[in-house]
């Protein structure tokens, strides 16, 4: 599980540098699953500052991360050290679509899809200047990312809810606890985070596509 690291800025709602460190590929191109989960647990705090609706999303993501942590702590944990080893093991044991358990690969795929939304959402926070159009931009991000994996009711309803998002500046204020100096640092750290997340996201996407399991039910 995660540990507090020296130099983390406790004035921010979430420890961005801690998250960035976890979203790094190992030297051999492997995606360390424990690092991924640790970073995602910390990043889940992002949803909690966005309003009541996102509290539900934060809880759902938390449940999925707990499932992955269970495998990381379990008797077969050596098979779950990386995303690559997890998928290899679950494919060989026919566990990917088992009705007896939530497979690690299928669970990770759900949070992987959400990560696509989060990284593009953060980009909009950093790039937006007009508060009146921020909700529209976030709604568009959802439509381009997560909507295609949701049922028609949610996919049609959520974009309308997202139009009611607080402004990008309100979100930055919440993340930095209203500290101007902290916000300046936060913006710089979020830029680094987006770069790191893009690398891990693209690698994970490649792994799923190469194993032909991107459409796991």
Helices and strands as residue ranges (DSSP letters): H 16-22, H 33-43, H 45-48, H 52-73, G 77-80, H 83-92, H 104-127, G 131-133, H 134-144, G 146-149, H 152-162, H 168-175, H 180-210
